[in-house]
């Protein structure tokens, strides 16, 4: 069975590639390498003894997409490809709508043309906006506070409309929270271009001395210590959730009819940790001090966000296995072994 992984050279995609290969799938990766490095494929081969087929291309290029489906018999798609920085999306909204939304519509159109109607979509907890309460369930109201979140919500709505129009489509929408950590080998991990946008790689680069200090955006939120609280999930747990969501698309009833339709799943631990709690855990794991400065709130951010993962446990048989200690230990192993990421 061949799986197309868009954005499969990226952080979450590469960890998912490994689990797919280990499970015996044929993996085709489409990635434009805008926020990734082809060295990741050498690392994947070292870990698994196998290497995905890699096609350098962009979901905005419909001809390139069509060629992938022509050259390979794709049975299902896991769709990661997209821009993902909240702050950048506020500054450059058109770029986010063009890349994320228009690119996804291109993908769905080409899939339909090739009669490939099974997809796992990488959405985000940002579609919940500023939730009225926590933990967050899948049936909570949807409203994004920034263009990145809006782009994810738009794509979700497109997929729901596609499923209504054509019941042959089988769709898993995964709203995940804050992926962190790295593969236990220390060979692959998060390797952002330039200054990291996400907390954990930023903290790691401060700990190793690449960055001077952490700016903590907001110290006056109504939380345990005034800093933002998030549900951090180990990237390997997250990758495992994608395989569970993929398997759910093939479930049939007694008559052999597909039964999944379009469903949404939270992928989170159900536990929230503040920025300063993450800093403390990282200092303990690394033995390094992480200096920080409390700064003003960042546009589009919210105070508290963590999942209710019960639906994913009940329907997919998936639960996060790793706690915050393992997350920071694995992230530090990756960062300390690869201080410049994939670049020698």
Buried (B, 14 or more C-beta within 10 A) or exposed (E): EBBBBBBBBBBBBBBBBBBBBEEEBBBBBBBBBEBBBEBBBEBBEEBBEBBBBBBEBBBBBBEBBBBBBEEBEBBBBBBBBBBBBBBBBBEBBEBBBBBBBEBBBBBBEBBBEBEBBBBBBBBBBBBBBEBEEBBBBBEBEBBBBBBBBBBBBBBBEBBBEBBEEEEEBBBBBBBBBBBBBBBBBBBBBBBBEEEBBBBBBBBBBBBBEBBEEBBBBBBEBEBEBBBBBBBBBBBBBBBBBBBBBBBBBBEEEEEEEBEBBBBBBBBBBBBBBBBBBBBBBBBEBBEBEBEBEBEEBBEBBBBBBBBBBBBBBEBBEBBBEBBBEBBBBBBBBBBBEBEEBBEE
